[in-house]
Amino acid sequence: MVTCLKKTTVLLKGYNFLFFGMLAMFIPFLPVYLQSAGLNTSEIGLIIALGGIVTVIAQPLWGMISDKLKTVRKILLILVAMTAVFGYFLYQVDSFLLLVLLAMFVYFFLMPLDPLTESLTFTTTETNGISYGSVRTYGSLGYAVLSLVIGYLTDWFGMGVIGLSFVVIGIICFAIVWNIPDVPASSAPVTLSSLKQVLTNKEMILFLVLIFISSIPARMNDTFLGIHITTLGGANNLVGIAFFISGASEIVVFALSYMWLKQGKELQLITAAIFFYALRFFLTGFIDDPKMIVMLQVLQMLTFPVYYTAAIQYLYRIMPREWRSTGQTVLALLFFGVSGIISSYIGGIMYNDFGGTTFYYVIAVISFIAAIYGTVLVLRSRKTA
C-alpha cells in the first residue's frame, strides 16, 4: 500500500513537471517561432487571439466529456497523444494557413490538459492525504526548467527542435499517465442558476472588473515579452532564461504563501501586485538592453503569484460555498480566456504600429489605472467593514 502510494506520488510529480514543461515550450516560444517564420506582430496577435477563442471552447468541452465518461486519465491520454502529434508538425511549417490551422489544433488539445491535470492532481493528493502543494510545485519547476532548456536548444539546433521535444515529452507523459490510477472528474459543472448568482453579487462584479482591467496588460506581456527580447537583439536562450527566472521566482512565493497570505488582506495584496506590474512594465519599456529586461523578470515574484493566489482566496471569501466552483471558473475564464483574446489581438496591433517601448508604456499606464481602481475598492471595503 505504502509502496503503491509512493509510486503514484512520484509519477504524479513527474507528470506535472513534464506537462507544465510542454506549456513552457508552447506559450513563451510560439510567438517567437511565428516571428521567425516571417509573421508580423499583428498576425501573431491574431493567431494567439484565435487560440484563446479555441481554448474557451475546448476546456469546457473536454471537461464535459470527462464528466460524461467519468474518467480523467483516459481523456488525458487522448489529449497528450494528439498534442504531441500536432505540436511536432506545428514547428515544422512556415505557411501562414498551416501555422494557423496547426496552432488551433495544439490549443484545442493542449490547453484543456491544464484543468484536467489540476483535477487529477488535486483529487489524487486529497484522496491519499498527500500535500497538493508538494506535487504542484513540480509543475512550476517544470515550466521554469523547460523554458531554460528550450531556449538554449533552439539557439543550437533551430526552432524545429521544439517539435521533436513535443514528441519526446509527449511519449513520456503518455507512459506516466498510463500508469497513474484513474480518478472521476471532480469539478462541479457550471449551471445557469449558479452563474446568475455569481454575476448578481455586487462585490463579485466590482472584483471581476478589477481582474479584467489588470489582466489585459499582464496577458499582453506574457504574449509579447519573448518577441520584445528578440526584437532588441536578444537570442532565444535569453527568452528561455527570462521565463526560467519568472517561473523559478513563483515557486518561492507559492511555497511561502502561508506566511504572507492573510485573511481579509486580499484586496490590498492584489492592488500592491498590480502596482508592481505597472512598475515592471514601465521599466521594460524604459530599458533597451535585453539582458537587463531578462533580469527584470525577478519582479514576477511580486506580481502574478501574489495577484492570482490572493484573487482566488478573495473570491472564496466573498462567495457562498455552493457558488465557489462557478466563481473560480468565471475568474479563470476572465483572466486566461477573455482577456487573453483581447490582449493578444490588440497587443499585436499596438506592438506592430508603435513599437515595443510605446507598447510597454501603454500597458504600464493601464496597470496603474487598475491599481488606482484597486485602491478605491480597498478604501470602500474599509468603510463597509
Secondary structure, DSSP 8 states (H G I E B T S, - for coil): -HHHHHHHHHHHHHHHHHHHHHHHHHTTHHHHHHHHTT--HHHHHHHHHHHHHHHHHHHHHHHHHHHHHT-SHHHHHHHHHHHHHHHHHHTT---HHHHHHHHHHHHHHHTTHHHHHHHHHHHHHHHHT--HHHHHHHHHHHHHHHHHHHHHHHHHH-TTHHHHHHHHHHHHHHHHHHTS-----------HHHHHHHHT-HHHHHHHHHHHHHHHHHHHHHHHHHHHHHHTT--HHHHHHHHHHHHHHHHHHHHTHHHH--TT-HHHHHHHHHHHHHHHHHHHHH---HHHHHHHGGGGGGSHHHHHHHHHHHHHHHS-GGGHHHHHHHHHIIIIIIHHHHHHHHHHHHHHHHHHHHHHHHHHHHHHHHHHHHHHHHHHHHHH-
